[in-house]
Each structure stands twice: as structure tokens, then as C-alpha cells.
Amino acid sequence: MSKAERMKHEEVLRVELEVLRREHRDLDDAITALEETGRADQLALRRLKKQKLVLKDKIARLEDQLTPDIIA
């Protein structure tokens, strides 16, 4: 992969990372709003929390791809 291709690939990953972070924040807000009602559907909350964890894992993988390995 050429340097230009690698930079374009990294740019795409950064955009995808920002989208995932935004989705993660939105889920967090939705979970908080449901919990604050005091009448939250526990099944719906569990599903939202599971989605949030899946997004967190995807975010971590993308961050790993974007962070160069440093040999100490």
C-alpha cells in the first residue's frame, strides 16, 4: 500500500471512528433517558447496553488500527 493509499485509508477509519463514537454517545443518552423515567423496559435497556458494548469494541479495534505499534 502506497503512502497516499495508507493516508486515505486512515482518513476513512477516522471518519468511521467518529461516527461510531457519536452512536455510542447517542446510545448512552438514550439509556440515561430511559433510566431516568423510572419505568424503563429492562429488556430494552439490556439491548441498548449490549449495542453500546459492541460499539465500544468496534471503537477500540479502530483505535488500535490507527495507533502505530511502538516497540519499547
C-alpha positions as CSV (number, residue, x, y, z in Angstrom):
1,M,0.0,0.0,0.0
2,S,1.4,3.4,-1.0
3,K,1.7,6.2,1.4
4,A,-1.2,8.1,-0.2
5,E,-3.4,5.0,-0.1
6,R,-2.5,4.4,3.6
7,M,-3.3,8.0,4.4
8,K,-6.7,7.8,2.6
9,H,-7.4,4.5,4.5
10,E,-6.6,6.2,7.8
11,E,-8.8,9.1,6.9
12,V,-11.7,6.7,6.2
13,L,-11.0,4.9,9.5
14,R,-11.0,8.2,11.4
15,V,-14.4,9.2,9.9
16,E,-15.8,5.8,10.8
17,L,-14.4,6.1,14.3
18,E,-16.1,9.5,14.8
19,V,-19.5,8.0,13.6
20,L,-19.2,5.1,16.0
21,R,-18.3,7.5,18.9
22,R,-21.4,9.6,18.1
23,E,-23.6,6.5,18.0
24,H,-22.1,5.4,21.3
25,R,-22.9,8.8,22.9
26,D,-26.4,8.7,21.5
27,L,-27.0,5.2,23.0
28,D,-25.6,6.4,26.3
29,D,-28.1,9.4,26.2
30,A,-30.9,7.0,25.3
31,I,-30.1,4.7,28.2
32,T,-29.8,7.5,30.6
33,A,-33.2,8.9,29.5
34,L,-34.9,5.5,29.9
35,E,-33.4,5.0,33.3
36,E,-34.5,8.4,34.5
37,T,-38.1,7.7,33.7
38,G,-38.2,5.1,36.4
39,R,-40.4,2.9,34.2
40,A,-37.7,1.6,31.8
41,D,-38.3,-1.6,30.0
42,Q,-35.5,-3.8,31.3
43,L,-35.2,-5.9,28.1
44,A,-34.9,-2.7,26.0
45,L,-32.2,-1.4,28.4
46,R,-30.3,-4.6,28.2
47,R,-30.4,-4.5,24.4
48,L,-29.2,-0.9,24.3
49,K,-26.4,-1.6,26.7
50,K,-25.3,-4.6,24.6
51,Q,-25.3,-2.4,21.5
52,K,-23.2,0.1,23.4
53,L,-20.7,-2.6,24.3
54,V,-20.5,-3.8,20.7
55,L,-19.8,-0.2,19.6
56,K,-17.2,0.2,22.3
57,D,-15.4,-2.9,20.9
58,K,-15.5,-1.6,17.4
59,I,-14.2,1.7,18.5
60,A,-11.3,0.0,20.4
61,R,-10.4,-2.0,17.2
62,L,-10.4,1.1,15.0
63,E,-8.2,3.0,17.5
64,D,-5.8,0.1,17.6
65,Q,-5.6,0.2,13.8
66,L,-4.9,3.9,13.9
67,T,-2.3,3.8,16.7
68,P,1.1,2.7,15.4
69,D,2.8,-0.1,17.3
70,I,5.6,1.3,19.4
71,I,8.4,-1.1,20.2
72,A,9.8,-0.2,23.6
